Amino acid sequence: MKMLMVDQLFEQEVYVWSKMRHPNVLSLMGFALCSDTGYPLLISLWMDRGSAWMYIMANPHWTLMYHARVSPKHVQGHPFA
């Protein structure tokens, strides 16, 4: 049952991210399962500053809330909003 929930959440994340079109949101290139762990992976373009987590850890003065201020305007009217 738990695995089904994880699969559904992953599918939803893939769907939502694949529909996003915004200059501050990387495009989803694809998805895969890690051969070692079986964990689902979301694939985007390589970013020189690393993942969002790495960037936030290296720049604690920046927060997701700062960057998310435009998000409600952007997703308004989309079926996943």
Backbone hydrogen bonds, N-H to C=O, Kabsch-Sander energy under -0.5 kcal/mol:
donor,donor_aa,acceptor,acceptor_aa,energy
5,M,1,M,-1.7
6,V,2,K,-2.1
7,D,3,M,-2.6
8,Q,4,L,-2.4
9,L,5,M,-2.5
10,F,6,V,-2.6
11,E,7,D,-2.6
12,Q,8,Q,-2.3
13,E,9,L,-2.4
14,V,10,F,-2.6
15,Y,11,E,-2.4
16,V,12,Q,-2.9
17,W,13,E,-2.7
18,S,14,V,-2.2
19,K,15,Y,-1.0
19,K,16,V,-0.9
20,M,16,V,-0.8
20,M,17,W,-0.7
25,V,22,H,-1.8
26,L,24,N,-0.5
29,M,27,S,-0.5
29,M,43,I,-3.4
30,G,43,I,-1.4
32,A,41,L,-2.0
34,C,39,Y,-3.0
38,G,34,C,-2.3
41,L,32,A,-3.3
43,I,30,G,-3.0
45,L,27,S,-0.5
50,G,47,M,-2.1
55,Y,51,S,-2.4
56,I,52,A,-2.5
57,M,53,W,-2.4
58,A,54,M,-1.9
59,N,55,Y,-1.5
62,W,59,N,-2.1
67,H,63,T,-1.4
68,A,64,L,-2.2
69,R,66,Y,-0.8
70,V,67,H,-0.6
71,S,68,A,-0.8
74,H,70,V,-1.9
75,V,71,S,-2.7
76,Q,72,P,-1.0
78,H,75,V,-2.3
81,A,78,H,-1.7
